[in-house]
Amino acid sequence: MFVNFLLKQFLKVEIEIKRRIMYKKAKDLGFTHPKVVDYSQELDVLLNRYLKQAS
């Protein structure tokens, strides 16, 4: 149970970091730039992991 809690907290931090990086890249390069799309896909993976842990 505690490990599940720690994993969720870790994922929250990772999601926030990835989201901030993605927004900065999007501001600098545009939302359709391949690097921004890559970050968006990585963020999707993290969000899916988090949702799986939350259920």
Backbone atoms as SQL, in Angstrom:
CREATE TABLE atoms (id INTEGER PRIMARY KEY, chain TEXT, resi INTEGER, resn TEXT, atom TEXT, x REAL, y REAL, z REAL);
INSERT INTO atoms VALUES
  (1, 'A', 1, 'MET', 'N', 0.832, -1.191, 0.000),
  (2, 'A', 1, 'MET', 'CA', 0.000, 0.000, 0.000),
  (3, 'A', 1, 'MET', 'C', 0.879, 1.258, 0.000),
  (4, 'A', 2, 'PHE', 'N', 1.882, 1.278, 0.866),
  (5, 'A', 2, 'PHE', 'CA', 2.770, 2.446, 0.955),
  (6, 'A', 2, 'PHE', 'C', 3.580, 2.610, -0.329),
  (7, 'A', 3, 'VAL', 'N', 3.979, 1.479, -0.922),
  (8, 'A', 3, 'VAL', 'CA', 4.740, 1.531, -2.172),
  (9, 'A', 3, 'VAL', 'C', 3.881, 2.139, -3.277),
  (10, 'A', 4, 'ASN', 'N', 2.617, 1.774, -3.298),
  (11, 'A', 4, 'ASN', 'CA', 1.680, 2.330, -4.273),
  (12, 'A', 4, 'ASN', 'C', 1.568, 3.842, -4.101),
  (13, 'A', 5, 'PHE', 'N', 1.495, 4.294, -2.877),
  (14, 'A', 5, 'PHE', 'CA', 1.433, 5.730, -2.581),
  (15, 'A', 5, 'PHE', 'C', 2.696, 6.437, -3.071),
  (16, 'A', 6, 'LEU', 'N', 3.852, 5.853, -2.782),
  (17, 'A', 6, 'LEU', 'CA', 5.119, 6.452, -3.219),
  (18, 'A', 6, 'LEU', 'C', 5.223, 6.500, -4.740),
  (19, 'A', 7, 'LEU', 'N', 4.791, 5.443, -5.390),
  (20, 'A', 7, 'LEU', 'CA', 4.832, 5.411, -6.851),
  (21, 'A', 7, 'LEU', 'C', 3.938, 6.507, -7.430),
  (22, 'A', 8, 'LYS', 'N', 2.756, 6.673, -6.865),
  (23, 'A', 8, 'LYS', 'CA', 1.861, 7.728, -7.344),
  (24, 'A', 8, 'LYS', 'C', 2.474, 9.104, -7.138),
  (25, 'A', 9, 'GLN', 'N', 3.123, 9.327, -6.011),
  (26, 'A', 9, 'GLN', 'CA', 3.763, 10.616, -5.757),
  (27, 'A', 9, 'GLN', 'C', 4.908, 10.857, -6.740),
  (28, 'A', 10, 'PHE', 'N', 5.685, 9.829, -6.977),
  (29, 'A', 10, 'PHE', 'CA', 6.779, 9.926, -7.945),
  (30, 'A', 10, 'PHE', 'C', 6.238, 10.254, -9.335),
  (31, 'A', 11, 'LEU', 'N', 5.180, 9.570, -9.737),
  (32, 'A', 11, 'LEU', 'CA', 4.585, 9.825, -11.045),
  (33, 'A', 11, 'LEU', 'C', 4.044, 11.246, -11.149),
  (34, 'A', 12, 'LYS', 'N', 3.453, 11.755, -10.080),
  (35, 'A', 12, 'LYS', 'CA', 2.955, 13.139, -10.078),
  (36, 'A', 12, 'LYS', 'C', 4.086, 14.123, -10.353),
  (37, 'A', 13, 'VAL', 'N', 5.213, 13.905, -9.717),
  (38, 'A', 13, 'VAL', 'CA', 6.363, 14.787, -9.917),
  (39, 'A', 13, 'VAL', 'C', 6.877, 14.667, -11.352),
  (40, 'A', 14, 'GLU', 'N', 7.003, 13.451, -11.833),
  (41, 'A', 14, 'GLU', 'CA', 7.464, 13.230, -13.208),
  (42, 'A', 14, 'GLU', 'C', 6.513, 13.881, -14.219),
  (43, 'A', 15, 'ILE', 'N', 5.225, 13.762, -13.980),
  (44, 'A', 15, 'ILE', 'CA', 4.223, 14.361, -14.867),
  (45, 'A', 15, 'ILE', 'C', 4.374, 15.872, -14.882),
  (46, 'A', 16, 'GLU', 'N', 4.522, 16.462, -13.727),
  (47, 'A', 16, 'GLU', 'CA', 4.652, 17.915, -13.648),
  (48, 'A', 16, 'GLU', 'C', 5.916, 18.401, -14.350),
  (49, 'A', 17, 'ILE', 'N', 7.017, 17.710, -14.145),
  (50, 'A', 17, 'ILE', 'CA', 8.276, 18.093, -14.804),
  (51, 'A', 17, 'ILE', 'C', 8.127, 17.982, -16.324),
  (52, 'A', 18, 'LYS', 'N', 7.600, 16.860, -16.792),
  (53, 'A', 18, 'LYS', 'CA', 7.443, 16.635, -18.232),
  (54, 'A', 18, 'LYS', 'C', 6.496, 17.676, -18.835),
  (55, 'A', 19, 'ARG', 'N', 5.427, 18.002, -18.114),
  (56, 'A', 19, 'ARG', 'CA', 4.455, 18.981, -18.603),
  (57, 'A', 19, 'ARG', 'C', 5.087, 20.358, -18.739),
  (58, 'A', 20, 'ARG', 'N', 5.868, 20.757, -17.755),
  (59, 'A', 20, 'ARG', 'CA', 6.528, 22.074, -17.815),
  (60, 'A', 20, 'ARG', 'C', 7.528, 22.155, -18.958),
  (61, 'A', 21, 'ILE', 'N', 8.301, 21.089, -19.137),
  (62, 'A', 21, 'ILE', 'CA', 9.261, 21.058, -20.238),
  (63, 'A', 21, 'ILE', 'C', 8.524, 21.137, -21.574),
  (64, 'A', 22, 'MET', 'N', 7.444, 20.376, -21.687),
  (65, 'A', 22, 'MET', 'CA', 6.685, 20.366, -22.931),
  (66, 'A', 22, 'MET', 'C', 6.144, 21.756, -23.256),
  (67, 'A', 23, 'TYR', 'N', 5.578, 22.444, -22.270),
  (68, 'A', 23, 'TYR', 'CA', 5.031, 23.777, -22.511),
  (69, 'A', 23, 'TYR', 'C', 6.124, 24.770, -22.897),
  (70, 'A', 24, 'LYS', 'N', 7.284, 24.649, -22.268),
  (71, 'A', 24, 'LYS', 'CA', 8.387, 25.552, -22.625),
  (72, 'A', 24, 'LYS', 'C', 8.840, 25.295, -24.061),
  (73, 'A', 25, 'LYS', 'N', 8.991, 24.024, -24.411),
  (74, 'A', 25, 'LYS', 'CA', 9.385, 23.687, -25.782),
  (75, 'A', 25, 'LYS', 'C', 8.326, 24.171, -26.777),
  (76, 'A', 26, 'ALA', 'N', 7.060, 24.010, -26.433),
  (77, 'A', 26, 'ALA', 'CA', 5.982, 24.440, -27.327),
  (78, 'A', 26, 'ALA', 'C', 6.015, 25.956, -27.512),
  (79, 'A', 27, 'LYS', 'N', 6.309, 26.672, -26.449),
  (80, 'A', 27, 'LYS', 'CA', 6.395, 28.133, -26.539),
  (81, 'A', 27, 'LYS', 'C', 7.547, 28.536, -27.454),
  (82, 'A', 28, 'ASP', 'N', 8.658, 27.833, -27.348),
  (83, 'A', 28, 'ASP', 'CA', 9.849, 28.161, -28.131),
  (84, 'A', 28, 'ASP', 'C', 9.774, 27.649, -29.572),
  (85, 'A', 29, 'LEU', 'N', 9.223, 26.451, -29.759),
  (86, 'A', 29, 'LEU', 'CA', 9.292, 25.785, -31.064),
  (87, 'A', 29, 'LEU', 'C', 7.953, 25.684, -31.786),
  (88, 'A', 30, 'GLY', 'N', 6.857, 25.823, -31.057),
  (89, 'A', 30, 'GLY', 'CA', 5.523, 25.618, -31.628),
  (90, 'A', 30, 'GLY', 'C', 4.982, 24.251, -31.243),
  (91, 'A', 31, 'PHE', 'N', 3.671, 24.171, -31.146),
  (92, 'A', 31, 'PHE', 'CA', 3.037, 22.940, -30.644),
  (93, 'A', 31, 'PHE', 'C', 3.186, 21.736, -31.575),
  (94, 'A', 32, 'THR', 'N', 3.464, 21.967, -32.839),
  (95, 'A', 32, 'THR', 'CA', 3.551, 20.834, -33.771),
  (96, 'A', 32, 'THR', 'C', 4.982, 20.381, -34.045),
  (97, 'A', 33, 'HIS', 'N', 5.944, 20.995, -33.384),
  (98, 'A', 33, 'HIS', 'CA', 7.348, 20.595, -33.573),
  (99, 'A', 33, 'HIS', 'C', 7.525, 19.155, -33.082),
  (100, 'A', 34, 'PRO', 'N', 8.313, 18.347, -33.790),
  (101, 'A', 34, 'PRO', 'CA', 8.506, 16.941, -33.406),
  (102, 'A', 34, 'PRO', 'C', 8.966, 16.742, -31.952),
  (103, 'A', 35, 'LYS', 'N', 9.819, 17.608, -31.448),
  (104, 'A', 35, 'LYS', 'CA', 10.262, 17.461, -30.047),
  (105, 'A', 35, 'LYS', 'C', 9.099, 17.658, -29.079),
  (106, 'A', 36, 'VAL', 'N', 8.229, 18.596, -29.399),
  (107, 'A', 36, 'VAL', 'CA', 7.059, 18.854, -28.541),
  (108, 'A', 36, 'VAL', 'C', 6.111, 17.665, -28.602),
  (109, 'A', 37, 'VAL', 'N', 5.932, 17.118, -29.782),
  (110, 'A', 37, 'VAL', 'CA', 5.077, 15.937, -29.939),
  (111, 'A', 37, 'VAL', 'C', 5.657, 14.768, -29.142),
  (112, 'A', 38, 'ASP', 'N', 6.969, 14.595, -29.174),
  (113, 'A', 38, 'ASP', 'CA', 7.616, 13.531, -28.389),
  (114, 'A', 38, 'ASP', 'C', 7.340, 13.710, -26.898),
  (115, 'A', 39, 'TYR', 'N', 7.504, 14.935, -26.405),
  (116, 'A', 39, 'TYR', 'CA', 7.231, 15.189, -24.988),
  (117, 'A', 39, 'TYR', 'C', 5.765, 14.922, -24.656),
  (118, 'A', 40, 'SER', 'N', 4.880, 15.292, -25.559),
  (119, 'A', 40, 'SER', 'CA', 3.458, 15.050, -25.350),
  (120, 'A', 40, 'SER', 'C', 3.167, 13.553, -25.242),
  (121, 'A', 41, 'GLN', 'N', 3.792, 12.762, -26.098),
  (122, 'A', 41, 'GLN', 'CA', 3.596, 11.310, -26.056),
  (123, 'A', 41, 'GLN', 'C', 4.173, 10.714, -24.778),
  (124, 'A', 42, 'GLU', 'N', 5.317, 11.213, -24.348),
  (125, 'A', 42, 'GLU', 'CA', 5.906, 10.738, -23.091),
  (126, 'A', 42, 'GLU', 'C', 5.008, 11.107, -21.912),
  (127, 'A', 43, 'LEU', 'N', 4.426, 12.286, -21.971),
  (128, 'A', 43, 'LEU', 'CA', 3.499, 12.707, -20.922),
  (129, 'A', 43, 'LEU', 'C', 2.265, 11.801, -20.909),
  (130, 'A', 44, 'ASP', 'N', 1.772, 11.439, -22.068),
  (131, 'A', 44, 'ASP', 'CA', 0.636, 10.513, -22.149),
  (132, 'A', 44, 'ASP', 'C', 0.943, 9.191, -21.454),
  (133, 'A', 45, 'VAL', 'N', 2.142, 8.676, -21.676),
  (134, 'A', 45, 'VAL', 'CA', 2.536, 7.407, -21.048),
  (135, 'A', 45, 'VAL', 'C', 2.528, 7.557, -19.523),
  (136, 'A', 46, 'LEU', 'N', 3.102, 8.649, -19.026),
  (137, 'A', 46, 'LEU', 'CA', 3.127, 8.879, -17.576),
  (138, 'A', 46, 'LEU', 'C', 1.718, 9.020, -17.009),
  (139, 'A', 47, 'LEU', 'N', 0.868, 9.756, -17.712),
  (140, 'A', 47, 'LEU', 'CA', -0.515, 9.929, -17.244),
  (141, 'A', 47, 'LEU', 'C', -1.264, 8.599, -17.223),
  (142, 'A', 48, 'ASN', 'N', -1.049, 7.777, -18.226),
  (143, 'A', 48, 'ASN', 'CA', -1.695, 6.462, -18.243),
  (144, 'A', 48, 'ASN', 'C', -1.204, 5.593, -17.096),
  (145, 'A', 49, 'ARG', 'N', 0.092, 5.639, -16.821),
  (146, 'A', 49, 'ARG', 'CA', 0.639, 4.896, -15.672),
  (147, 'A', 49, 'ARG', 'C', -0.005, 5.367, -14.370),
  (148, 'A', 50, 'TYR', 'N', -0.099, 6.693, -14.231),
  (149, 'A', 50, 'TYR', 'CA', -0.696, 7.252, -13.011),
  (150, 'A', 50, 'TYR', 'C', -2.142, 6.802, -12.857),
  (151, 'A', 51, 'LEU', 'N', -2.903, 6.880, -13.921),
  (152, 'A', 51, 'LEU', 'CA', -4.307, 6.472, -13.855),
  (153, 'A', 51, 'LEU', 'C', -4.445, 4.990, -13.528),
  (154, 'A', 52, 'LYS', 'N', -3.538, 4.176, -14.043),
  (155, 'A', 52, 'LYS', 'CA', -3.554, 2.742, -13.736),
  (156, 'A', 52, 'LYS', 'C', -3.290, 2.518, -12.240),
  (157, 'A', 53, 'GLN', 'N', -2.353, 3.275, -11.677),
  (158, 'A', 53, 'GLN', 'CA', -2.039, 3.163, -10.247),
  (159, 'A', 53, 'GLN', 'C', -3.183, 3.668, -9.376),
  (160, 'A', 54, 'ALA', 'N', -3.904, 4.678, -9.865),
  (161, 'A', 54, 'ALA', 'CA', -4.970, 5.294, -9.081),
  (162, 'A', 54, 'ALA', 'C', -6.199, 4.396, -8.986),
  (163, 'A', 55, 'SER', 'N', -6.360, 3.474, -9.927),
  (164, 'A', 55, 'SER', 'CA', -7.557, 2.627, -9.911),
  (165, 'A', 55, 'SER', 'C', -7.374, 1.360, -9.129);
